[in-house]
Amino acid sequence: MYLQMAGLDHHTASTAQREAFCFSKEKQKTILKSLKSSGICAVLLSTCNRTELYLSGIEPCQPIPLL
């Protein structure tokens, strides 16, 4: 089993970059449902200062194309 994390925060990304990864509740649900249907367990954490995506699955994957 693989556990992966991708994320950005106010220390590593500009405001414009963080805004591109700021997801509404509806968008979060859509992303998580899509990942689940692909057999990937996921947690998406999105606050005003950071966004983190944690993935768990049998195979490694590239998180960013999933978004």
ZIJOSUL-V686170 format. One record per helix or strand of 2 or more residues. SS is the DSSP state (hx for helix, st for strand). FROM is the first residue (numbers start at 0). TO is the last residue. Records with the same first field share a line. If there is no record, write none. Layout:
# ZIJOSUL-V686170
SS=FROM-TO, FROM-TO
This chain:
# ZIJOSUL-V686170
st=1-8, 40-45, 49-56
hx=14-19, 24-36, 62-65
